[in-house]
């Protein structure tokens, strides 16, 4: 996807929903607050024809700035640039929104501090100066560390009734949004301890998912993400030199067959695809995710105890680097005598510069820079 690296840096919580890069959903952050947003692009990815969907609260904040946003959609070259403009406009709008700065009554602070003391200050990771954002530390039954963010709405309905939005930062990915729970928090009836206990229960419901991912991280060579967080639902696992499989696991059903996408030369990955299709019926929810993958693919994944990551993490044959804008080489020459890996962006740019290359829509065909074998590259992969 064009500009995906820049977009990730500007808005890490705005995530693609499809391979074509025409739908994005997540959150835009301004003044320490997260606002839900959805961006729908046409197939030609022209921003001027994009549709922006957001929460009613964000619509209200940006109501007086719609003509500016429309102008920015017309002039910005890509989505990453527009999101920078949107964040700037949102910052200005928030500063000019008077009802976001309503002074809180003394009862607000006394009730909140009391509940924090009951919960225990050892569980508090962060409290902002206005006592509107609180981050709590949580540990599940396996000793895994998690962070809970509580955002208290500035509009107080009554002195003792405070709407609160809680974010449990455990799940977000291309398909799995930030796990979000919205609660009406009444200090007179509930406490932070009650909210905290609900989150602990939510953590335990994901125990099997994290067990499966921890086994993969501990027993195989994971190429991406480089340092997986608890929120990551995908793993790119090394199978051999320049051969890997990318899996996306359903956190709600980690014992089910995940989505699998093979990366490597066709003569290597095609047999793996055939084995996966032929052996799907052998999947056994009782024996664990990693063992099932071994059985279906009829392979043993390279062990961390025997091999080094450098045996699989090969540099791009064009830029001579392993990481480029957060991505690793995921294109491999199909010639068995070559097998040179490339970053998709590097290969696409290389092929564009060859006079002999030919292009059909977003797919370009040209010669490998090492063996001259004709191969293709897709701009939007």
Protein Blocks (a to p, Z undefined) as FASTA:
>chain_A
ZZklmmmmmmmmbccfbfnopaccddddeehiacdddddddfkopaklpccdddfklmmm
mmmmmmmmmmmmmmpmbfklmmmmmmmmmmmmmmmmmklmcccdfklmmmmmmmmmmnop
klpmbdcfkopaccdddddfkopacdddddddfbdfblmlccddddddfbgcfklccddd
dddddfklmcfklmmmmmmmmmmmmmmmmmmmmmmmmmmccfbdfbdcfklcbdcddfbg
hiacdddddfklmmbccddddeddfklmmmmmmmmmmmmmmpcfknojklmmmmmnopac
ddfklmcfklmmccdfklopabeghiacfbdcfblklopacdfklmmmmmmmpmkbcceh
jbccdddfklopacdddfkZZ
